[in-house]
Amino acid sequence: MYKFILGILFFFVGHSVFAQNSSDVGIIAGANYYLGDINPNKHLYSSSPTLGFMYRYNMGPRYALRTSLSFGNLKGNDLDFDNKYQQSRAGSFETELVDFSIQMEFNFQPFLVPLSSRAKRFSPYITSGLSYVSSSSTTSSFAIPMGVGCKYIIGKRWTAAVEWSFKKTFTDDLDGLSDPNKLNIANKFHNDDWISFLGVTLTLQLFNDLQCHAYDRIVK
């Protein structure tokens, strides 16, 4: 798996160097938290710091393809909840995570760094794709990330963004509690664990061959 991840990263960086289209690199900072058997619906419960790196290949003012690699923790404890069943079960877990993702971004407004005469300095966006989440002490899994965010041009080559995302994993064992309620396969979508991230990104533009008169005319 790690060879595959490195191969993907080299592909995107190499493509950027030789094609020299619009691309960015940056850092990710924020917090992870967990939704699952211990914590069914309490957002921002037991959040843990997350740090990472990202590369974004901009295909135009509306679409971008990005890869990211982040490092963080997840944890949960039944004793944090008043539910009598959880107090009796007294389950808990803490695990380190490495998360590799490939995602598409769609900007709701035309967005281009540096700022184009017909692009916008600010744009909301949505993102989704495929992730692989490696856990140090529980089950690793592929996941489907889904997120929303807002990005803003803060300088000639700098962009800042705020993002809130959810990853639906394909395992019910991130918390070490595999199907504690004995749900059948028909309910598996609702039984799998989720990982949520709330944080910011700061990116620096590497190349931009998209900024030209012909390109500016297609920005709507």
KEZA-574706 format. One record per atom (N, C-alpha, C): residue number from 0; chain; atom name; x, y, z. Coordinates in steps of 0.1 Angstrom, whole numbers, plus 5000, padded with zeros to 4 digits. Layout:
BEGIN
NODE;resi;chain;name;X;Y;Z
NODE;NUM;A;CA;X;Y;Z
...
***
This chain:
BEGIN
NODE;resi;chain;name;X;Y;Z
NODE;0;A;N;5008;4988;5000
NODE;0;A;CA;5000;5000;5000
NODE;0;A;C;5009;5013;5000
NODE;1;A;N;5019;5013;5008
NODE;1;A;CA;5028;5025;5008
NODE;1;A;C;5035;5027;4995
NODE;2;A;N;5039;5016;4988
NODE;2;A;CA;5045;5018;4975
NODE;2;A;C;5035;5024;4965
NODE;3;A;N;5022;5020;4966
NODE;3;A;CA;5011;5026;4958
NODE;3;A;C;5010;5041;4961
NODE;4;A;N;5009;5044;4973
NODE;4;A;CA;5008;5059;4977
NODE;4;A;C;5020;5067;4972
NODE;5;A;N;5032;5062;4974
NODE;5;A;CA;5044;5069;4969
NODE;5;A;C;5043;5071;4953
NODE;6;A;N;5038;5060;4947
NODE;6;A;CA;5037;5061;4932
NODE;6;A;C;5027;5071;4928
NODE;7;A;N;5016;5072;4935
NODE;7;A;CA;5006;5083;4931
NODE;7;A;C;5012;5097;4933
NODE;8;A;N;5019;5099;4945
NODE;8;A;CA;5025;5112;4948
NODE;8;A;C;5035;5116;4937
NODE;9;A;N;5044;5106;4933
NODE;9;A;CA;5054;5109;4923
NODE;9;A;C;5048;5112;4910
NODE;10;A;N;5036;5106;4907
NODE;10;A;CA;5030;5108;4894
NODE;10;A;C;5025;5123;4893
NODE;11;A;N;5018;5127;4904
NODE;11;A;CA;5012;5140;4904
NODE;11;A;C;5023;5151;4904
NODE;12;A;N;5034;5149;4912
NODE;12;A;CA;5044;5159;4912
NODE;12;A;C;5052;5159;4899
NODE;13;A;N;5055;5148;4893
NODE;13;A;CA;5061;5147;4880
NODE;13;A;C;5053;5153;4870
NODE;14;A;N;5040;5151;4870
NODE;14;A;CA;5031;5157;4860
NODE;14;A;C;5032;5172;4861
NODE;15;A;N;5032;5177;4873
NODE;15;A;CA;5032;5191;4875
NODE;15;A;C;5045;5197;4870
NODE;16;A;N;5056;5191;4872
NODE;16;A;CA;5069;5196;4868
NODE;16;A;C;5070;5197;4853
NODE;17;A;N;5065;5187;4846
NODE;17;A;CA;5067;5187;4832
NODE;17;A;C;5056;5194;4824
NODE;18;A;N;5044;5193;4829
NODE;18;A;CA;5033;5200;4823
NODE;18;A;C;5032;5214;4827
NODE;19;A;N;5036;5217;4839
NODE;19;A;CA;5036;5231;4844
NODE;19;A;C;5022;5238;4842
NODE;20;A;N;5012;5231;4846
NODE;20;A;CA;4999;5237;4846
NODE;20;A;C;4997;5244;4860
NODE;21;A;N;4985;5246;4864
NODE;21;A;CA;4983;5253;4877
NODE;21;A;C;4983;5242;4888
NODE;22;A;N;4992;5243;4898
NODE;22;A;CA;4993;5234;4909
NODE;22;A;C;4997;5240;4921
NODE;23;A;N;4993;5235;4933
NODE;23;A;CA;4996;5240;4946
NODE;23;A;C;5001;5229;4955
NODE;24;A;N;5009;5233;4965
NODE;24;A;CA;5013;5224;4976
NODE;24;A;C;5009;5232;4989
NODE;25;A;N;5007;5224;5000
NODE;25;A;CA;5003;5231;5012
NODE;25;A;C;5003;5222;5024
NODE;26;A;N;4998;5227;5035
NODE;26;A;CA;4998;5220;5048
NODE;26;A;C;4983;5220;5052
NODE;27;A;N;4980;5209;5060
NODE;27;A;CA;4967;5207;5066
NODE;27;A;C;4968;5207;5081
NODE;28;A;N;4959;5214;5088
NODE;28;A;CA;4959;5214;5103
NODE;28;A;C;4945;5214;5108
NODE;29;A;N;4942;5207;5118
NODE;29;A;CA;4929;5207;5123
NODE;29;A;C;4927;5196;5133
NODE;30;A;N;4915;5190;5134
NODE;30;A;CA;4912;5180;5144
NODE;30;A;C;4903;5169;5138
NODE;31;A;N;4907;5156;5141
NODE;31;A;CA;4898;5145;5138
NODE;31;A;C;4889;5141;5150
NODE;32;A;N;4878;5136;5147
NODE;32;A;CA;4870;5129;5157
NODE;32;A;C;4862;5118;5151
NODE;33;A;N;4856;5110;5159
NODE;33;A;CA;4851;5097;5155
NODE;33;A;C;4836;5096;5158
NODE;34;A;N;4829;5089;5148
NODE;34;A;CA;4815;5086;5150
NODE;34;A;C;4813;5071;5148
NODE;35;A;N;4807;5065;5157
NODE;35;A;CA;4805;5050;5156
NODE;35;A;C;4798;5045;5168
NODE;36;A;N;4801;5033;5172
NODE;36;A;CA;4794;5026;5183
NODE;36;A;C;4795;5033;5196
NODE;37;A;N;4806;5038;5199
NODE;37;A;CA;4808;5046;5212
NODE;37;A;C;4802;5059;5211
NODE;38;A;N;4804;5066;5200
NODE;38;A;CA;4799;5080;5198
NODE;38;A;C;4790;5081;5186
NODE;39;A;N;4777;5078;5187
NODE;39;A;CA;4768;5078;5175
NODE;39;A;C;4766;5091;5168
NODE;40;A;N;4766;5102;5176
NODE;40;A;CA;4762;5115;5169
NODE;40;A;C;4767;5127;5176
NODE;41;A;N;4776;5127;5185
NODE;41;A;CA;4781;5139;5191
NODE;41;A;C;4793;5144;5184
NODE;42;A;N;4791;5155;5176
NODE;42;A;CA;4801;5161;5168
NODE;42;A;C;4812;5168;5177
NODE;43;A;N;4824;5167;5172
NODE;43;A;CA;4836;5172;5178
NODE;43;A;C;4839;5165;5191
NODE;44;A;N;4834;5154;5194
NODE;44;A;CA;4836;5146;5206
NODE;44;A;C;4851;5141;5206
NODE;45;A;N;4858;5144;5217
NODE;45;A;CA;4871;5139;5219
NODE;45;A;C;4881;5141;5207
NODE;46;A;N;4880;5153;5202
NODE;46;A;CA;4888;5157;5190
NODE;46;A;C;4903;5156;5193
NODE;47;A;N;4911;5151;5183
NODE;47;A;CA;4925;5150;5184
NODE;47;A;C;4932;5158;5172
NODE;48;A;N;4944;5164;5175
NODE;48;A;CA;4951;5172;5165
NODE;48;A;C;4954;5163;5153
NODE;49;A;N;4953;5169;5141
NODE;49;A;CA;4957;5163;5128
NODE;49;A;C;4966;5173;5120
NODE;50;A;N;4977;5167;5115
NODE;50;A;CA;4986;5175;5106
NODE;50;A;C;4988;5167;5093
NODE;51;A;N;4990;5174;5082
NODE;51;A;CA;4993;5168;5070
NODE;51;A;C;4998;5177;5059
NODE;52;A;N;4999;5171;5047
NODE;52;A;CA;5004;5178;5035
NODE;52;A;C;4994;5175;5023
NODE;53;A;N;4993;5184;5014
NODE;53;A;CA;4985;5182;5003
NODE;53;A;C;4991;5188;4990
NODE;54;A;N;4987;5182;4979
NODE;54;A;CA;4991;5187;4965
NODE;54;A;C;4978;5188;4957
NODE;55;A;N;4976;5199;4950
NODE;55;A;CA;4964;5201;4943
NODE;55;A;C;4967;5205;4928
NODE;56;A;N;4961;5198;4919
NODE;56;A;CA;4963;5200;4904
NODE;56;A;C;4950;5207;4899
NODE;57;A;N;4951;5220;4896
NODE;57;A;CA;4940;5227;4891
NODE;57;A;C;4937;5225;4876
NODE;58;A;N;4926;5220;4873
NODE;58;A;CA;4922;5217;4859
NODE;58;A;C;4915;5228;4853
NODE;59;A;N;4911;5238;4860
NODE;59;A;CA;4904;5250;4855
NODE;59;A;C;4899;5258;4867
NODE;60;A;N;4890;5268;4864
NODE;60;A;CA;4885;5276;4875
NODE;60;A;C;4875;5269;4884
NODE;61;A;N;4870;5258;4879
NODE;61;A;CA;4859;5251;4887
NODE;61;A;C;4864;5238;4893
NODE;62;A;N;4873;5231;4887
NODE;62;A;CA;4877;5217;4891
NODE;62;A;C;4891;5216;4895
NODE;63;A;N;4894;5208;4904
NODE;63;A;CA;4907;5205;4908
NODE;63;A;C;4908;5190;4913
NODE;64;A;N;4920;5184;4912
NODE;64;A;CA;4922;5171;4917
NODE;64;A;C;4933;5172;4927
NODE;65;A;N;4931;5166;4939
NODE;65;A;CA;4941;5168;4950
NODE;65;A;C;4945;5155;4956
NODE;66;A;N;4957;5154;4962
NODE;66;A;CA;4961;5143;4970
NODE;66;A;C;4965;5148;4984
NODE;67;A;N;4963;5140;4994
NODE;67;A;CA;4968;5145;5007
NODE;67;A;C;4972;5133;5016
NODE;68;A;N;4981;5136;5025
NODE;68;A;CA;4986;5126;5034
NODE;68;A;C;4986;5133;5048
NODE;69;A;N;4978;5127;5057
NODE;69;A;CA;4977;5133;5071
NODE;69;A;C;4979;5123;5082
NODE;70;A;N;4982;5128;5094
NODE;70;A;CA;4985;5120;5105
NODE;70;A;C;4978;5125;5117
NODE;71;A;N;4971;5116;5124
NODE;71;A;CA;4963;5120;5136
NODE;71;A;C;4960;5109;5145
NODE;72;A;N;4951;5111;5154
NODE;72;A;CA;4946;5101;5164
NODE;72;A;C;4931;5100;5163
NODE;73;A;N;4926;5089;5168
NODE;73;A;CA;4911;5088;5171
NODE;73;A;C;4910;5081;5185
NODE;74;A;N;4900;5085;5192
NODE;74;A;CA;4898;5079;5205
NODE;74;A;C;4883;5080;5209
NODE;75;A;N;4879;5072;5219
NODE;75;A;CA;4866;5072;5224
NODE;75;A;C;4865;5063;5236
NODE;76;A;N;4855;5066;5245
NODE;76;A;CA;4854;5059;5258
NODE;76;A;C;4839;5059;5261
NODE;77;A;N;4833;5047;5263
NODE;77;A;CA;4819;5045;5267
NODE;77;A;C;4816;5053;5280
NODE;78;A;N;4826;5055;5289
NODE;78;A;CA;4823;5061;5302
NODE;78;A;C;4821;5076;5301
NODE;79;A;N;4824;5081;5289
NODE;79;A;CA;4821;5096;5286
NODE;79;A;C;4806;5098;5284
NODE;80;A;N;4798;5088;5283
NODE;80;A;CA;4784;5089;5280
NODE;80;A;C;4775;5084;5292
NODE;81;A;N;4763;5089;5293
NODE;81;A;CA;4754;5086;5304
NODE;81;A;C;4746;5073;5301
NODE;82;A;N;4746;5068;5289
NODE;82;A;CA;4739;5057;5285
NODE;82;A;C;4742;5045;5294
NODE;83;A;N;4732;5038;5300
NODE;83;A;CA;4735;5027;5310
NODE;83;A;C;4742;5016;5303
NODE;84;A;N;4738;5013;5291
NODE;84;A;CA;4744;5002;5284
NODE;84;A;C;4759;5004;5282
NODE;85;A;N;4762;5017;5278
NODE;85;A;CA;4777;5020;5276
NODE;85;A;C;4784;5020;5289
NODE;86;A;N;4778;5025;5299
NODE;86;A;CA;4785;5025;5312
NODE;86;A;C;4788;5011;5317
NODE;87;A;N;4779;5001;5313
NODE;87;A;CA;4781;4987;5317
NODE;87;A;C;4792;4981;5307
NODE;88;A;N;4791;4984;5294
NODE;88;A;CA;4801;4979;5285
NODE;88;A;C;4815;4984;5287
NODE;89;A;N;4816;4997;5290
NODE;89;A;CA;4829;5003;5294
NODE;89;A;C;4840;5001;5283
NODE;90;A;N;4836;5001;5270
NODE;90;A;CA;4846;5000;5260
NODE;90;A;C;4853;5013;5257
NODE;91;A;N;4866;5012;5253
NODE;91;A;CA;4874;5024;5249
NODE;91;A;C;4884;5020;5239
NODE;92;A;N;4889;5030;5232
NODE;92;A;CA;4900;5028;5222
NODE;92;A;C;4907;5041;5220
NODE;93;A;N;4920;5039;5215
NODE;93;A;CA;4928;5050;5210
NODE;93;A;C;4937;5045;5200
NODE;94;A;N;4938;5051;5189
NODE;94;A;CA;4946;5046;5178
NODE;94;A;C;4952;5058;5170
NODE;95;A;N;4964;5056;5164
NODE;95;A;CA;4970;5065;5155
NODE;95;A;C;4966;5062;5141
NODE;96;A;N;4963;5073;5133
NODE;96;A;CA;4959;5071;5119
NODE;96;A;C;4968;5078;5110
NODE;97;A;N;4970;5071;5098
NODE;97;A;CA;4976;5077;5086
NODE;97;A;C;4966;5077;5075
NODE;98;A;N;4963;5088;5070
NODE;98;A;CA;4952;5089;5060
NODE;98;A;C;4957;5094;5047
NODE;99;A;N;4956;5086;5036
NODE;99;A;CA;4959;5090;5023
NODE;99;A;C;4947;5092;5014
NODE;100;A;N;4945;5103;5008
NODE;100;A;CA;4933;5106;5000
NODE;100;A;C;4935;5111;4986
NODE;101;A;N;4927;5107;4977
NODE;101;A;CA;4926;5113;4964
NODE;101;A;C;4912;5119;4962
NODE;102;A;N;4911;5132;4959
NODE;102;A;CA;4898;5138;4959
NODE;102;A;C;4896;5148;4947
NODE;103;A;N;4884;5149;4943
NODE;103;A;CA;4881;5160;4933
NODE;103;A;C;4875;5171;4941
NODE;104;A;N;4877;5184;4936
NODE;104;A;CA;4871;5195;4942
NODE;104;A;C;4863;5202;4931
NODE;105;A;N;4851;5207;4935
NODE;105;A;CA;4843;5216;4926
NODE;105;A;C;4841;5229;4933
NODE;106;A;N;4845;5240;4926
NODE;106;A;CA;4843;5254;4931
NODE;106;A;C;4830;5259;4926
NODE;107;A;N;4822;5265;4936
NODE;107;A;CA;4809;5270;4932
NODE;107;A;C;4810;5284;4924
NODE;108;A;N;4822;5290;4926
NODE;108;A;CA;4825;5302;4918
NODE;108;A;C;4838;5300;4911
NODE;109;A;N;4840;5306;4900
NODE;109;A;CA;4853;5305;4893
NODE;109;A;C;4865;5310;4902
NODE;110;A;N;4875;5301;4904
NODE;110;A;CA;4885;5304;4913
NODE;110;A;C;4899;5302;4907
NODE;111;A;N;4907;5312;4907
NODE;111;A;CA;4920;5311;4900
NODE;111;A;C;4931;5319;4908
NODE;112;A;N;4942;5313;4910
NODE;112;A;CA;4953;5320;4917
NODE;112;A;C;4965;5322;4906
NODE;113;A;N;4970;5334;4904
NODE;113;A;CA;4966;5346;4910
NODE;113;A;C;4952;5351;4905
NODE;114;A;N;4946;5360;4912
NODE;114;A;CA;4933;5364;4909
NODE;114;A;C;4931;5369;4895
NODE;115;A;N;4922;5363;4888
NODE;115;A;CA;4919;5366;4874
NODE;115;A;C;4909;5378;4874
NODE;116;A;N;4908;5385;4863
NODE;116;A;CA;4899;5396;4862
NODE;116;A;C;4885;5392;4862
NODE;117;A;N;4882;5379;4859
NODE;117;A;CA;4868;5374;4859
NODE;117;A;C;4866;5362;4869
NODE;118;A;N;4876;5359;4877
NODE;118;A;CA;4875;5349;4887
NODE;118;A;C;4872;5356;4900
NODE;119;A;N;4870;5348;4911
NODE;119;A;CA;4866;5354;4924
NODE;119;A;C;4877;5351;4934
NODE;120;A;N;4878;5360;4944
NODE;120;A;CA;4888;5358;4954
NODE;120;A;C;4883;5348;4965
NODE;121;A;N;4870;5345;4965
NODE;121;A;CA;4864;5336;4975
NODE;121;A;C;4855;5327;4968
NODE;122;A;N;4855;5314;4972
NODE;122;A;CA;4846;5304;4967
NODE;122;A;C;4843;5293;4977
NODE;123;A;N;4830;5289;4979
NODE;123;A;CA;4827;5277;4985
NODE;123;A;C;4830;5265;4976
NODE;124;A;N;4832;5253;4981
NODE;124;A;CA;4835;5242;4973
NODE;124;A;C;4830;5229;4980
NODE;125;A;N;4829;5218;4972
NODE;125;A;CA;4826;5205;4977
NODE;125;A;C;4837;5196;4972
NODE;126;A;N;4839;5185;4980
NODE;126;A;CA;4850;5176;4976
NODE;126;A;C;4846;5161;4979
NODE;127;A;N;4850;5152;4971
NODE;127;A;CA;4848;5138;4974
NODE;127;A;C;4858;5129;4966
NODE;128;A;N;4860;5117;4970
NODE;128;A;CA;4870;5108;4963
NODE;128;A;C;4871;5095;4970
NODE;129;A;N;4884;5091;4972
NODE;129;A;CA;4887;5078;4978
NODE;129;A;C;4898;5080;4988
NODE;130;A;N;4897;5073;5000
NODE;130;A;CA;4908;5074;5010
NODE;130;A;C;4912;5060;5015
NODE;131;A;N;4924;5059;5020
NODE;131;A;CA;4928;5047;5027
NODE;131;A;C;4933;5051;5040
NODE;132;A;N;4927;5046;5051
NODE;132;A;CA;4930;5049;5065
NODE;132;A;C;4937;5038;5071
NODE;133;A;N;4949;5040;5075
NODE;133;A;CA;4958;5030;5082
NODE;133;A;C;4957;5033;5097
NODE;134;A;N;4953;5023;5105
NODE;134;A;CA;4952;5024;5119
NODE;134;A;C;4963;5016;5126
NODE;135;A;N;4969;5021;5137
NODE;135;A;CA;4980;5015;5144
NODE;135;A;C;4975;5003;5152
NODE;136;A;N;4963;5003;5157
NODE;136;A;CA;4959;4993;5166
NODE;136;A;C;4945;4986;5163
NODE;137;A;N;4938;4992;5154
NODE;137;A;CA;4925;4985;5150
NODE;137;A;C;4926;4983;5135
NODE;138;A;N;4914;4981;5129
NODE;138;A;CA;4913;4977;5115
NODE;138;A;C;4915;4988;5105
NODE;139;A;N;4924;4987;5095
NODE;139;A;CA;4926;4997;5085
NODE;139;A;C;4915;4995;5074
NODE;140;A;N;4912;5005;5067
NODE;140;A;CA;4901;5004;5057
NODE;140;A;C;4902;5015;5047
NODE;141;A;N;4896;5012;5035
NODE;141;A;CA;4893;5022;5025
NODE;141;A;C;4881;5030;5030
NODE;142;A;N;4879;5043;5025
NODE;142;A;CA;4869;5051;5030
NODE;142;A;C;4864;5061;5018
NODE;143;A;N;4852;5066;5019
NODE;143;A;CA;4847;5075;5010
NODE;143;A;C;4846;5089;5017
NODE;144;A;N;4855;5098;5013
NODE;144;A;CA;4855;5112;5019
NODE;144;A;C;4844;5121;5013
NODE;145;A;N;4837;5129;5020
NODE;145;A;CA;4828;5139;5015
NODE;145;A;C;4829;5151;5024
NODE;146;A;N;4831;5163;5017
NODE;146;A;CA;4834;5175;5025
NODE;146;A;C;4829;5187;5018
NODE;147;A;N;4828;5198;5026
NODE;147;A;CA;4825;5211;5021
NODE;147;A;C;4835;5221;5027
NODE;148;A;N;4837;5232;5020
NODE;148;A;CA;4847;5241;5025
NODE;148;A;C;4845;5255;5018
NODE;149;A;N;4854;5264;5022
NODE;149;A;CA;4854;5277;5016
NODE;149;A;C;4869;5281;5015
NODE;150;A;N;4873;5286;5003
NODE;150;A;CA;4887;5290;5000
NODE;150;A;C;4888;5305;4997
NODE;151;A;N;4899;5311;5000
NODE;151;A;CA;4901;5325;4999
NODE;151;A;C;4915;5328;4995
NODE;152;A;N;4917;5336;4985
NODE;152;A;CA;4930;5341;4980
NODE;152;A;C;4935;5351;4990
NODE;153;A;N;4946;5349;4997
NODE;153;A;CA;4952;5358;5007
NODE;153;A;C;4964;5365;5002
NODE;154;A;N;4969;5362;4990
NODE;154;A;CA;4981;5368;4985
NODE;154;A;C;4983;5364;4970
NODE;155;A;N;4993;5369;4964
NODE;155;A;CA;4995;5366;4950
NODE;155;A;C;4996;5351;4947
NODE;156;A;N;5002;5343;4956
NODE;156;A;CA;5003;5329;4953
NODE;156;A;C;4998;5320;4965
NODE;157;A;N;4991;5326;4974
NODE;157;A;CA;4987;5319;4986
NODE;157;A;C;4971;5318;4987
NODE;158;A;N;4967;5306;4991
NODE;158;A;CA;4952;5304;4993
NODE;158;A;C;4950;5297;5007
NODE;159;A;N;4940;5302;5014
NODE;159;A;CA;4936;5296;5027
NODE;159;A;C;4922;5290;5025
NODE;160;A;N;4920;5279;5032
NODE;160;A;CA;4906;5273;5032
NODE;160;A;C;4903;5267;5045
NODE;161;A;N;4890;5267;5048
NODE;161;A;CA;4884;5260;5059
NODE;161;A;C;4875;5248;5054
NODE;162;A;N;4877;5237;5060
NODE;162;A;CA;4870;5225;5055
NODE;162;A;C;4865;5216;5066
NODE;163;A;N;4853;5211;5064
NODE;163;A;CA;4847;5201;5073
NODE;163;A;C;4843;5189;5064
NODE;164;A;N;4849;5177;5068
NODE;164;A;CA;4847;5165;5060
NODE;164;A;C;4843;5153;5068
NODE;165;A;N;4837;5144;5062
NODE;165;A;CA;4833;5131;5068
NODE;165;A;C;4838;5120;5059
NODE;166;A;N;4844;5109;5065
NODE;166;A;CA;4849;5098;5058
NODE;166;A;C;4841;5085;5063
NODE;167;A;N;4833;5079;5053
NODE;167;A;CA;4826;5067;5056
NODE;167;A;C;4836;5055;5054
NODE;168;A;N;4840;5049;5065
NODE;168;A;CA;4849;5037;5063
NODE;168;A;C;4841;5025;5060
NODE;169;A;N;4848;5014;5056
NODE;169;A;CA;4842;5001;5053
NODE;169;A;C;4845;4991;5063
NODE;170;A;N;4846;4996;5076
NODE;170;A;CA;4849;4987;5087
NODE;170;A;C;4841;4992;5099
NODE;171;A;N;4837;4983;5108
NODE;171;A;CA;4830;4986;5120
NODE;171;A;C;4840;4983;5132
NODE;172;A;N;4853;4983;5129
NODE;172;A;CA;4862;4979;5139
NODE;172;A;C;4873;4990;5142
NODE;173;A;N;4871;5002;5138
NODE;173;A;CA;4880;5013;5142
NODE;173;A;C;4880;5015;5157
NODE;174;A;N;4869;5012;5163
NODE;174;A;CA;4868;5014;5178
NODE;174;A;C;4870;5001;5185
NODE;175;A;N;4873;4990;5178
NODE;175;A;CA;4875;4977;5185
NODE;175;A;C;4862;4971;5188
NODE;176;A;N;4851;4976;5184
NODE;176;A;CA;4837;4971;5187
NODE;176;A;C;4831;4967;5174
NODE;177;A;N;4833;4955;5170
NODE;177;A;CA;4828;4951;5157
NODE;177;A;C;4814;4945;5158
NODE;178;A;N;4804;4953;5153
NODE;178;A;CA;4790;4949;5153
NODE;178;A;C;4785;4946;5167
NODE;179;A;N;4786;4954;5177
NODE;179;A;CA;4782;4951;5190
NODE;179;A;C;4767;4948;5191
NODE;180;A;N;4759;4954;5182
NODE;180;A;CA;4744;4953;5183
NODE;180;A;C;4739;4942;5174
NODE;181;A;N;4749;4934;5168
NODE;181;A;CA;4745;4922;5160
NODE;181;A;C;4736;4926;5148
NODE;182;A;N;4739;4938;5141
NODE;182;A;CA;4732;4942;5130
NODE;182;A;C;4735;4933;5118
NODE;183;A;N;4725;4931;5109
NODE;183;A;CA;4728;4923;5097
NODE;183;A;C;4734;4930;5086
NODE;184;A;N;4737;4924;5075
NODE;184;A;CA;4745;4930;5064
NODE;184;A;C;4737;4941;5058
NODE;185;A;N;4723;4940;5058
NODE;185;A;CA;4715;4950;5052
NODE;185;A;C;4717;4964;5059
NODE;186;A;N;4721;4964;5071
NODE;186;A;CA;4722;4976;5078
NODE;186;A;C;4737;4980;5079
NODE;187;A;N;4746;4974;5072
NODE;187;A;CA;4760;4976;5073
NODE;187;A;C;4764;4991;5070
NODE;188;A;N;4757;4997;5061
NODE;188;A;CA;4761;5011;5058
NODE;188;A;C;4760;5020;5071
NODE;189;A;N;4750;5017;5079
NODE;189;A;CA;4747;5025;5091
NODE;189;A;C;4756;5020;5102
NODE;190;A;N;4762;5008;5101
NODE;190;A;CA;4769;5002;5112
NODE;190;A;C;4784;5006;5112
NODE;191;A;N;4789;5009;5100
NODE;191;A;CA;4803;5012;5098
NODE;191;A;C;4807;5025;5106
NODE;192;A;N;4820;5026;5109
NODE;192;A;CA;4825;5038;5116
NODE;192;A;C;4828;5049;5107
NODE;193;A;N;4827;5061;5112
NODE;193;A;CA;4830;5073;5104
NODE;193;A;C;4841;5081;5111
NODE;194;A;N;4849;5088;5102
NODE;194;A;CA;4859;5098;5107
NODE;194;A;C;4856;5111;5102
NODE;195;A;N;4856;5121;5111
NODE;195;A;CA;4853;5135;5106
NODE;195;A;C;4866;5144;5109
NODE;196;A;N;4867;5154;5100
NODE;196;A;CA;4878;5163;5101
NODE;196;A;C;4873;5177;5100
NODE;197;A;N;4878;5186;5109
NODE;197;A;CA;4875;5200;5108
NODE;197;A;C;4888;5208;5109
NODE;198;A;N;4891;5216;5099
NODE;198;A;CA;4904;5222;5099
NODE;198;A;C;4906;5232;5088
NODE;199;A;N;4919;5236;5086
NODE;199;A;CA;4922;5246;5076
NODE;199;A;C;4934;5241;5068
NODE;200;A;N;4935;5246;5056
NODE;200;A;CA;4946;5244;5047
NODE;200;A;C;4952;5257;5043
NODE;201;A;N;4965;5257;5040
NODE;201;A;CA;4972;5268;5035
NODE;201;A;C;4981;5263;5023
NODE;202;A;N;4979;5268;5011
NODE;202;A;CA;4986;5263;5000
NODE;202;A;C;4993;5274;4992
NODE;203;A;N;5004;5270;4986
NODE;203;A;CA;5013;5279;4978
NODE;203;A;C;5013;5274;4964
NODE;204;A;N;5010;5283;4954
NODE;204;A;CA;5010;5280;4940
NODE;204;A;C;5024;5277;4935
NODE;205;A;N;5026;5266;4928
NODE;205;A;CA;5039;5262;4923
NODE;205;A;C;5040;5267;4908
NODE;206;A;N;5030;5264;4900
NODE;206;A;CA;5030;5267;4886
NODE;206;A;C;5017;5273;4882
NODE;207;A;N;5017;5280;4871
NODE;207;A;CA;5004;5285;4866
NODE;207;A;C;5005;5288;4851
NODE;208;A;N;5003;5278;4842
NODE;208;A;CA;5002;5281;4828
NODE;208;A;C;4988;5283;4823
NODE;209;A;N;4978;5283;4833
NODE;209;A;CA;4964;5285;4829
NODE;209;A;C;4961;5300;4828
NODE;210;A;N;4969;5308;4834
NODE;210;A;CA;4965;5323;4834
NODE;210;A;C;4970;5329;4821
NODE;211;A;N;4960;5329;4811
NODE;211;A;CA;4963;5336;4798
NODE;211;A;C;4950;5342;4793
NODE;212;A;N;4951;5349;4782
NODE;212;A;CA;4939;5356;4777
NODE;212;A;C;4928;5346;4773
NODE;213;A;N;4932;5335;4766
NODE;213;A;CA;4922;5325;4762
NODE;213;A;C;4916;5318;4773
NODE;214;A;N;4923;5316;4784
NODE;214;A;CA;4918;5309;4796
NODE;214;A;C;4908;5319;4803
NODE;215;A;N;4912;5332;4804
NODE;215;A;CA;4904;5341;4810
NODE;215;A;C;4890;5343;4804
NODE;216;A;N;4890;5341;4791
NODE;216;A;CA;4877;5342;4784
NODE;216;A;C;4867;5331;4787
NODE;217;A;N;4872;5319;4792
NODE;217;A;CA;4863;5308;4795
NODE;217;A;C;4858;5309;4809
NODE;218;A;N;4864;5318;4817
NODE;218;A;CA;4859;5319;4831
NODE;218;A;C;4846;5325;4831
NODE;219;A;N;4836;5319;4838
NODE;219;A;CA;4822;5324;4838
NODE;219;A;C;4818;5325;4852
***
